[in-house]
Amino acid sequence: AKMVTGREIASVQELKDEGFTDIIVAIGAWAHGRKALKYGDEYDALEFLEKVKAAPGSIDLGTDVVVIGGGNTAMDACRTAIRLGAKDVFVVYRRTRNEMPADDIEIVEAEEEGVKFKFLCAPDETSGADGRVAGMRLQVMELGEPDERGRRRPVPVEGRFEEIRLDSVIAAIGQKNDPDGFADLPQTKWGTIAADVCNFATAIPGVF
């Protein structure tokens, strides 16, 4: 095998034209996800982790931090917030622990570090001033019928809310592929490369 680094490609077809018959695309999902809040500043989880890696002393989260999401990136963010000195770090997730996509060991270790979890809750309204969030109202949820991916869909419980104060919000509610160099590969509505669920074949023959 030969490894080539420091090279950018304009399209997957470029590699096909060079004679490669089979191509496996494993680029990950490193583009920032969507915003979690209708009002107020928030950190994108990937942006937050990148800043901490580059200059950990440059970020002041305050004492109360809310991380929105239930994947491994959310676990990285909440554990990092604890290590930066936040007193109370809450993970807000709209389903239950059983539905969390994060690895179980990540959840267990987050709990051991002091992270608190608010399951079956979703951000509803935020309060604050000058663009900064100081509080959040959480909509209490319950699990309804399964969605298109087989997970039970969270639905709001009418009239049930919780209030939580906070200094910072970190959103970890999805990441997308960076399409540069891969625009010729169709994407799903979730921003991932569309591929057959059985053999991982894409729309271009020989590309997986």
C-alpha positions as CSV (number, residue, x, y, z in Angstrom):
1,A,0.0,0.0,0.0
2,K,1.1,3.5,-0.7
3,M,0.0,6.6,1.3
4,V,-0.2,9.9,-0.4
5,T,-0.6,13.0,1.8
6,G,-1.0,16.7,1.1
7,R,-3.1,16.3,-2.0
8,E,-6.5,17.8,-2.7
9,I,-8.9,16.4,-5.3
10,A,-11.5,18.2,-7.2
11,S,-13.9,15.2,-7.5
12,V,-14.0,11.5,-7.1
13,Q,-14.2,11.2,-10.9
14,E,-10.7,12.7,-11.0
15,L,-9.4,9.5,-9.3
16,K,-11.5,7.3,-11.6
17,D,-9.9,9.1,-14.6
18,E,-6.5,8.2,-13.2
19,G,-7.3,4.6,-13.4
20,F,-8.4,3.7,-9.9
21,T,-11.2,1.1,-10.2
22,D,-12.3,1.0,-6.6
23,I,-12.4,3.9,-4.2
24,I,-13.4,4.0,-0.5
25,V,-14.4,7.4,0.8
26,A,-13.9,7.7,4.6
27,I,-13.8,11.4,5.1
28,G,-15.9,11.6,8.3
29,A,-18.2,14.4,9.1
30,W,-16.2,17.4,10.2
31,A,-18.5,20.3,9.0
32,H,-20.4,22.1,11.8
33,G,-23.9,21.1,12.5
34,R,-27.0,23.3,12.8
35,K,-27.8,25.8,15.5
36,A,-29.6,24.5,18.6
37,L,-30.9,27.9,19.9
38,K,-33.3,30.4,18.4
39,Y,-31.8,33.1,20.5
40,G,-28.4,33.7,21.9
41,D,-24.8,32.7,21.4
42,E,-23.7,29.1,21.4
43,Y,-20.6,27.1,20.7
44,D,-20.7,24.6,18.0
45,A,-19.2,21.5,19.6
46,L,-16.5,20.9,17.0
47,E,-15.5,24.6,17.0
48,F,-15.4,24.5,20.8
49,L,-13.1,21.4,20.8
50,E,-10.9,22.9,18.2
51,K,-10.5,26.1,20.2
52,V,-9.7,24.1,23.4
53,K,-7.0,22.1,21.6
54,A,-5.4,25.3,20.1
55,A,-5.6,27.5,23.2
56,P,-7.5,26.0,26.2
57,G,-6.9,29.1,28.3
58,S,-8.8,31.3,25.9
59,I,-12.3,29.9,26.7
60,D,-14.3,31.0,29.7
61,L,-17.5,28.9,29.9
62,G,-18.6,30.2,33.3
63,T,-19.9,27.9,36.0
64,D,-23.0,26.4,34.4
65,V,-22.8,24.8,31.0
66,V,-25.4,23.0,28.9
67,V,-24.4,20.6,26.2
68,I,-27.2,19.7,23.7
69,G,-26.9,16.3,22.0
70,G,-26.4,12.7,22.7
71,G,-23.5,11.5,20.6
72,N,-19.8,11.0,21.1
73,T,-19.1,14.6,20.2
74,A,-21.5,15.7,23.0
75,M,-19.6,13.5,25.4
76,D,-16.3,15.0,24.4
77,A,-17.7,18.5,24.8
78,C,-19.3,17.9,28.3
79,R,-16.2,16.1,29.6
80,T,-14.0,18.9,28.3
81,A,-16.2,21.5,29.9
82,I,-15.7,19.8,33.3
83,R,-12.0,19.8,32.8
84,L,-12.0,23.5,32.0
85,G,-13.4,24.1,35.4
86,A,-17.2,24.4,34.9
87,K,-19.1,23.6,38.2
88,D,-22.3,22.2,36.7
89,V,-22.4,20.6,33.3
90,F,-25.7,19.3,32.0
91,V,-26.3,17.2,28.9
92,V,-29.8,17.8,27.5
93,Y,-31.0,14.9,25.3
94,R,-34.6,14.6,23.9
95,R,-34.7,10.8,24.1
96,T,-33.7,8.4,26.9
97,R,-30.2,6.9,27.7
98,N,-31.2,3.8,25.7
99,E,-31.5,5.8,22.5
100,M,-28.3,7.8,22.9
101,P,-25.9,7.2,20.0
102,A,-22.8,7.8,22.2
103,D,-20.7,4.8,23.2
104,D,-21.8,3.5,26.6
105,I,-18.3,3.8,28.0
106,E,-18.3,7.5,27.0
107,I,-21.6,8.0,29.0
108,V,-20.3,6.1,32.0
109,E,-17.0,8.1,32.1
110,A,-18.9,11.4,31.7
111,E,-21.0,10.5,34.7
112,E,-17.9,9.6,36.7
113,E,-16.5,13.0,35.9
114,G,-19.6,14.7,37.3
115,V,-21.7,15.4,34.2
116,K,-25.4,15.4,34.8
117,F,-27.9,14.2,32.3
118,K,-31.4,15.5,31.5
119,F,-33.1,12.9,29.4
120,L,-36.4,13.4,27.6
121,C,-35.8,17.2,27.5
122,A,-35.5,19.5,24.5
123,P,-34.5,23.3,24.4
124,D,-37.7,25.4,24.2
125,E,-36.9,29.0,25.0
126,T,-33.9,30.8,26.2
127,S,-33.5,34.0,28.2
128,G,-30.6,36.5,28.5
129,A,-29.4,39.9,27.3
130,D,-27.0,41.3,24.7
131,G,-26.9,38.0,22.8
132,R,-25.8,36.0,25.8
133,V,-27.9,33.2,27.2
134,A,-28.6,33.1,30.9
135,G,-31.4,30.6,31.2
136,M,-33.2,28.0,29.3
137,R,-36.7,26.5,29.4
138,L,-36.7,22.8,28.6
139,Q,-39.7,21.1,27.0
140,V,-40.3,17.7,28.7
141,M,-40.7,15.0,26.1
142,E,-42.0,11.4,25.9
143,L,-41.3,8.7,23.4
144,G,-43.9,8.1,20.7
145,E,-43.9,6.0,17.6
146,P,-40.7,4.9,15.8
147,D,-39.2,7.2,13.2
148,E,-37.8,6.3,9.8
149,R,-34.7,4.9,11.4
150,G,-36.5,2.8,13.9
151,R,-36.0,4.9,17.0
152,R,-39.0,6.0,18.9
153,R,-39.8,9.6,18.1
154,P,-39.7,12.1,20.9
155,V,-42.9,14.2,21.3
156,P,-43.6,17.1,23.6
157,V,-45.6,16.6,26.8
158,E,-48.1,19.4,26.7
159,G,-47.7,22.0,29.4
160,R,-44.6,20.3,31.1
161,F,-41.4,22.4,31.3
162,E,-38.3,22.7,33.3
163,E,-36.1,25.7,33.9
164,I,-32.3,25.7,34.1
165,R,-29.8,28.5,34.5
166,L,-26.6,28.6,32.5
167,D,-23.6,30.6,31.4
168,S,-22.7,28.8,28.1
169,V,-24.4,26.4,25.6
170,I,-22.5,23.9,23.5
171,A,-24.5,22.5,20.6
172,A,-23.6,18.9,19.5
173,I,-26.7,18.0,17.4
174,G,-25.2,16.8,14.2
175,Q,-22.3,17.1,11.9
176,K,-22.1,17.2,8.1
177,N,-19.6,16.1,5.5
178,D,-17.4,18.8,4.0
179,P,-18.4,18.5,0.3
180,D,-15.2,20.0,-1.1
181,G,-13.8,17.5,-3.6
182,F,-16.9,15.2,-3.2
183,A,-19.7,17.3,-4.8
184,D,-20.2,14.5,-7.4
185,L,-21.4,12.1,-4.6
186,P,-25.1,12.6,-3.7
187,Q,-25.8,13.3,-0.1
188,T,-28.7,12.3,2.2
189,K,-30.9,14.9,3.9
190,W,-28.7,14.5,7.0
191,G,-25.6,15.8,5.1
192,T,-23.9,12.4,4.8
193,I,-22.9,10.6,1.6
194,A,-25.7,8.5,0.2
195,A,-24.8,4.8,0.0
196,D,-26.5,1.4,-0.1
197,V,-27.0,0.2,3.5
198,C,-25.9,-3.3,2.6
199,N,-22.8,-2.9,0.4
200,F,-22.0,0.8,0.9
201,A,-22.0,1.5,-2.8
202,T,-22.5,5.1,-3.9
203,A,-24.1,6.4,-7.1
204,I,-20.8,6.2,-8.9
205,P,-19.8,2.6,-9.8
206,G,-16.7,1.4,-7.9
207,V,-17.0,4.2,-5.3
208,F,-17.9,3.1,-1.7
